[in-house]
Amino acid sequence: MSILTEEYIKNNVPKLGFGLMRLPMKDDEIDQEHVNRMVDYYMENNMNYFDTAWFYHGGKSELALKAGVVERYPRESFTVADKMPIWEVNEPADVERIFNTQLERCGVEYFDFYLLHALNEANNKKCEDMGAYEFCLRMKEEGKIKSFGFSFHGTTDDIKHILANHPEFEFVQLQINYYDWEFDYKAQYEVARSYNLPIVVMEPVRGGFLAKMPKEIEDNFKAVHPDMSIASWALRWVTSLEGVIISLSGMSNMEQLVDNVSFMKDFQPLNEEEYQTVEKAAKLLLEAPTIPCTDCKYCIDCPIDIPIFDIFGAYNEEFVNKKNLGAFKKRYGEFEASRNAAACIECGMCEPLCPQNIPIIAKLADIAALTE
């Protein structure tokens, strides 16, 4: 029996979820004091959903949750979502070991929401082979998992297969944004809706990409709502979709949090004029050949330490959005020669980890050629 009834969602699930994957940093460490201030502001505004994962911030996100939330607020006042990193599992016993470590790291006795992380065909098969499904259902019976779901990074065929074979799921976490909507995201959303599953949205602002616009598109938004941030359009668009119960935002500072709370606390779905405004922006953006990187940093363990996400971010912002090759070359020149795009050894370690299925090796080669 799922706890995710309409009444539970209405009374316990805020429209804005606090994603703990891009926390503020200070001296290469999580700025816990800053995090605590953000947590306080978020909670003061009657929001309480914290989303973390095993490898966010190199394994330190769960610890930041413990220090900033669990040790400072009564357990019944907040909800925690965490995820099973199936790629870390080498034998069935690892599933229980990792789960127990996560409980300890977070400082909790149960997870309100627990997900199998980044499912696709291969990861789902591994979950089946390693007994992850059976283990999570047992934890649910024991009260250590209140609601069982999965986050998804695969094809439409993958999600069809997963849901057809696993009716035990109570919710699904999908990557949705208005820029990628007409690619696979719309079809995956419709599959989830066909099962009547509540939907948690991740990357609604596409890793910050939909918060930094070319002037033409920014003017398009400002003409309708001069005082609203560009990011607000992306968050409100996904949260307006039927079946979406919460949208996660990986907020990096207090300014972003305050902005998001300002329009998500008393959420209002988009009206027809606003929908048309977003559709126009999406059309203009799709004319630009951006690399679909969300700055998730899944590729952070490059063996020669190439900051792939930073290079792609600079390329999108300066060359594609601003059409300024000189500005991009200047930013690109700040990367050490031993760690820039041309240094790629084509080992292929990064590509299977990329949730966006970016051909990273080819894109780095293109950038290297562009900057010669």
Protein Blocks (a to p, Z undefined) as FASTA:
>chain_A
ZZkbfklmmmmmcfbdcdffbccceehiacfklmmmmmmmmmmnopabdcddfkgghhpm
mmmmmmmmmmmccfklpccdddddfklpcbfklmmmmmmmmmmmnopabdfbdcdehiaf
klmmmmmmnommmmmmmmmmnopafbdcddddddfklmmmmmmmmmkbgbdcddddfklm
mmmmmmmmmmmmmnopacddehklgnolmmcccfklmmmmmmmmmmbcfklmmmmmmmmp
ghiabdcdddfbfklmmmmmmmmmmgcdddfklmmmmmmmmmmmmmpccdfbehlommmm
gfklpafklmmmmmmmmmmmnopaklmmmmmmmpcfklmmklpgolommmmmmmnlpafk
lmmmmmmmmmZZ
